[in-house]
Amino acid sequence: MTTSRPLTSVFLRTLALLAIVLAGCIEEPEPKLRIGTFQRPGFEPLFLARSLGYYDEQHIQLVEFPSAAEMLLAYRNRAINAATVTTDDVLRLAADGQAERIVLLLGTSHGADAVLAKPPITDVAQLKGRGVALESNSLGGYVLARALDSAGLTLADVKIISGRIDRHDRELTVGTADAVVTYEPYRSRILRRGTAVVFDSSKIPDEIAEVLIVSAALADQPSAALLELKTGWFRALEYLAAHPDDAAQRMAPREAVTPEQFRESLSLVHFADLAENRRQLAAPDVSLLTQMRRMADFMVKTKMLAQPVDPAPLISDRLIREGAR
């Protein structure tokens, strides 16, 4: 009896030590990647990838917001750790001291963003003194500023009516606004009410880029979930190209449009494939960086940015280079 106690004590201590060692060898699971997004045709392949089973829901969660403004607020507060945005948003974040990284170029708007006006307005110059509804602190302000600039006007020449994009149709109906700045799928709905396109992003080709942003730390050390997101995105683009009808059937309900209407809206968007991402994110003189520099200069000139921003450090090709992993 006297000899068993020390042996038992040694055995228990050994077990405890072994447990500590084994615990140190067990890797903590990576946190789930929470991606903020909102209704916009250029972001829909994320949901197509989910529909096709390309994403493990234990790793990736798509978090939907009613508007870009609300999504950006959640991103600023770190309620989500990735977001689908346009490049003007990236510049605004950087000007506020939040230097995020573009890790994927999703595509560019080729007419999907537009200024629509009620009769008798038929061109941008006629917007002077009129009420224009747009989503505050979002791409709408930039699109309107570019439209007005093309007619020799400024934002001071119109009456800005800020509000959620899904309420702009009502602003036109009740007469509060004479024009709206909108994008698909709202663009098509408002056009069916007899409005006219007085300006759209086809007049500023490749200037409005849709991108995925993450923190600098995550961009420098891409997680397995981020790699899964990238792979699923490009697989979804391949599926969309090979099976456009089925893809539209899967994506259209989220946008509350018919598959035919959804395919029409996709004609206003250019998706960037893997090869284009490698060119755009790696080279210092390609169009993404060039356009972001022009955008930053214009936003400073029009006081949409409080200070100049250098876009070069905001673009990372690390995730794209991780393709072979």
Buried (B, 14 or more C-beta within 10 A) or exposed (E): EEEEEEEEEEEEEEEEEEEEEEEEEEEEEEEBBBBBBBBBBBBBBBBBBBBBEBBEEEBBBBBEBEBBBBBBBBBBEEEBBBBBBBBBBBBBBBBEEBBBBBBBBBBBBBBBBBBBBBEEBEEBBBBEEBBBBBBBBBBBBBBBBBBBBBBEBEBEBBBBBEBBBBEBBEBBEEEBBBBBBBBBBBBBBBBEEEBBBBBBBBEBBBBBBBBBBBBBEBBEEBBEBBBBBBBBBBBBBEBBEEBBEBBBBBBBEBBEBEBEBBBBBBEBBBBBEBEBBBBBBEEEEBBBBEBBBEBBEBBBEBEBBEEEBEBEEBBBBBBBEBEEE
